[in-house]
Amino acid sequence: MAEKKKTPEVRCPTCRKSGLWFEDRWGPFCSRRCKLVDLGQWLEEEHRIESELRPEHFEGYENLPPGQHLDDPDYDR
């Protein structure tokens, strides 16, 4: 039987409170409110990615198998 990895304690990106937010449905945020605040900041372009993507950003990912499991945080490789 595989041992489940311990969830790390992280800081909420919005309010900076520490906790085991990846165990919650809103992780890495501490709450739905903090997740929506962050989304609003992206939509208002308060957050943005400044540099263009280059081919070297994708190095090491070219052999990933396709599938929904890549978006599943509970998937254990």
Secondary structure, DSSP 8 states (H G I E B T S, - for coil): ---------EE-TTT--EE-GGGSTTTTSSSHHHHHHHHHHHHTTSS---S---GGGGTT-TT---SGGGG-TT---
